[in-house]
Amino acid sequence: LFQECLSVYENSLPATHPDVISVLWALAGITYDQEKYDESSHMYRRLRDSLTRTSQTEDLATVCHNMGACYAKLSNFDAAEEALTQSLRMRTALYAEGDSRIAMTERWLHRVWQLKFGH
């Protein structure tokens, strides 16, 4: 149903339209919960591309974090590191030191490094 909705919206609305973004968020979350990380990372990339054209930095930081998590689950550690680093950069600019969102991204990045370098 969400996929059909996305098709209709994408044929009639710009990629930055809130309805398109909302459906992409839903599909990315659903596919992640279903452990379909390849599909989920694809949805998050599309969402990132849409949000990059808006001023929604906070949402973009979350999308990059979630992309990093998907890539880590797919053992694509270079892409995970890149996405998580991008998220961390945005989150440290947005939030105060010690914010839980920063800490969560730092934990994921540390986990990726452990998996990538075998420590």
Secondary structure, DSSP 4 states (H G I P E B T S, - for coil): -HHHHHHHHHHHS-TTSHHHHHHHHHHHHHHHHTT-HHHHHHHHHHHHHHHHTTT-HHHHHHHHHHHHHHHHHTT-HHHHHHHHHHHHHHHHHHS-TT-HHHHHHHHHHHHHHHHHHT-
